[in-house]
Amino acid sequence: MSGRKSIKIEAPIMITSDGTPVWMDKEWAVDFFDWMSEVKLNNKLSGLQHLDSKVKLTFVSAKLYNVWIKICQQKKVKENFLNYVMASKP
């Protein structure tokens, strides 16, 4: 079991020169967080950081991080998230 609590995943997001995050595909963000609700992990995040072409998800605990990894591996995630979700494996 990993002690990590954070994961960076690829996302269609860009950070402007003044630090403002801009979603290049607004539907992706809505779909992604709807999916997080489906797997009951949406309220298990303690942080979300916008990065250039990525978002960093920080879970409340390392155990929940591991639950995230297992869900992604078992369900092979939804097809439209396959290119994004496993960008950083433990």
C-alpha angles and dihedrals in degrees: 000000000000123000091213121118101181137065132182115217129187113253137169094256133124130196114221123221090264091053097257114144115229122191110222090196111030092186090060092061093047092046092046095052091043087055090049087055091049092056090042096241100111094096093041095077120103093185147010122195124190113223131173106284091348144066124215114220117198116194126209090246142007088248091061090047088056090048088055091052092048093049091050092048097043098044092034080225122259113308094248091056099047092095092050114035106060097045090122118035122191 
